[in-house]
Amino acid sequence: MTTDAIELRLVDQARNRLRVYRLCDAVDLFGERCLLIQWGRLGQRLRTRLEPFKDDAARELRRAELVALRKRHGYTS
């Protein structure tokens, strides 16, 4: 199980694109394991979403999918 937070950034001054995307493990109020997803513009309040998962394998698969998608869009570690 990965507990480290992943932060990806997209900085393109020419196109005024200053973005951040974060993923980390969390536990909701019911004790369910979740993937915490935060995204938005650097320096601003980030939007947040929790995705609950029944097992660790599904959560890790979703994390890998999201990281791959963001990297295709130009985000870097």
C-alpha positions in Angstrom: 0.0 0.0 0.0 1.4 3.4 -1.0 0.8 6.1 1.7 3.0 8.8 0.1 1.4 11.8 -1.4 2.0 12.4 -5.1 2.1 16.0 -6.3 2.2 16.8 -10.0 2.6 20.3 -11.4 2.0 21.9 -14.8 3.8 25.2 -15.2 3.6 26.9 -18.6 4.1 30.7 -18.2 3.6 31.4 -21.9 0.1 29.9 -21.8 -0.6 31.1 -18.2 -1.0 27.5 -17.1 0.0 27.1 -13.4 -1.7 23.9 -12.1 -1.2 21.4 -9.3 -2.7 17.8 -8.9 -2.3 15.8 -5.7 -3.2 12.3 -4.8 -2.9 10.7 -1.3 -4.5 8.0 0.8 -7.2 9.0 3.3 -9.9 7.5 5.6 -13.4 8.9 5.5 -15.8 9.4 8.4 -17.0 5.8 8.1 -13.5 4.3 8.3 -13.4 3.4 4.6 -10.1 3.7 2.7 -10.2 6.4 0.1 -8.1 8.2 -2.5 -8.0 11.9 -1.8 -7.7 13.9 -5.1 -6.9 17.6 -5.0 -6.5 19.8 -8.1 -6.5 23.5 -9.1 -4.4 26.5 -9.8 -1.2 27.1 -7.9 -1.6 29.6 -5.1 -5.4 29.1 -5.0 -7.7 26.9 -2.9 -7.7 23.4 -4.4 -10.8 21.4 -5.3 -11.1 18.1 -3.4 -12.7 14.8 -4.1 -12.7 11.5 -2.2 -13.0 8.2 -4.0 -13.8 5.2 -1.7 -12.4 1.8 -2.5 -13.1 -1.6 -1.1 -9.6 -2.9 -1.6 -6.0 -1.6 -1.9 -5.4 -3.1 -5.3 -8.3 -1.1 -6.9 -7.1 2.1 -5.2 -3.6 1.6 -6.5 -4.8 0.9 -10.0 -6.9 4.1 -10.0 -3.9 6.1 -8.7 -1.7 4.8 -11.5 -4.4 5.6 -14.1 -4.8 9.2 -12.8 -1.0 9.8 -12.7 -0.6 8.4 -16.3 -3.4 10.7 -17.5 -2.0 13.8 -15.9 1.5 13.0 -17.3 0.0 12.7 -20.8 -1.4 16.2 -20.3 2.0 17.6 -19.4 2.2 17.4 -15.6 5.5 16.6 -14.1 6.6 15.3 -10.6 
